[in-house]
């Protein structure tokens, strides 16, 4: 049902070597929402995303995906693989296998649904290959399908990662600084693609970003973090420079793009 809760984080805490990374953090993201996680380095954005997909386990608190527990008080749920199959992940460094072709990298999105034998030998059916080619066409790089991933530009590699999420059938896409290493034009294309998939397919998108200008341009809602706590959760129209200064003080300067990044506004 549309507007059901896609992600519910409740009183989540995590310490690394005695230092708090997440502090009793709670937030709720509804199905079909597009939400930006904002904050300076070390605020907890990436840590929160890794807990939402179960790559890290909290010390206390719970994470629910469409109402099902992914982790509770330091324990992953027994059906973690099934829950993870609904969550696509995009990373700053793309996380592609450079020696494989673009098509093979996209087909990896099917692995959660395959038998051990098929996943071990990367055996894919004609139907699965056609689905992967369709996903590559959707993200605008079909002509790159049989090139090695290492031959693509950063923006193209990020679109391969998005195509992999589509083949996976992800209902939620978590994007951790997906444009941090891209040039302005490539960053614009990646962000517009995420917006289109959110609007056309109802995919819930949660993205961590440093650049507040990009947040204001592409998102209606932002969750601002500092020291592992939620300082602000609301409309991006309210997250103006004055509000940023209230939240972060001089550290707010880190969130404002300088130089060529400002051309994207």
Secondary structure, DSSP 8 states (H G I E B T S, - for coil): -TT-EEEEEEEEEEEETTEEEEEEEEEEEETT-EEEEE-STTSSHHHHHHHHTTSS--SEEEEEETTEEEEETTEE-TTHHHHHTTEEEEETT----TTSBHHHHHHGGGGGGS-HHHHHHT---HHHHHHHHHHHHHTT-GGGTTSBGGGS-HHHHHHHHHHHHHHHT-SEEEEESTTTTS-HHHHHHHHHHHHHHHHHH--EEEEEES-HHHHHHH-SEEEEEETTEEEEEEEGGG--HHHHHHHHGGGGGGGS--GGGGGG-
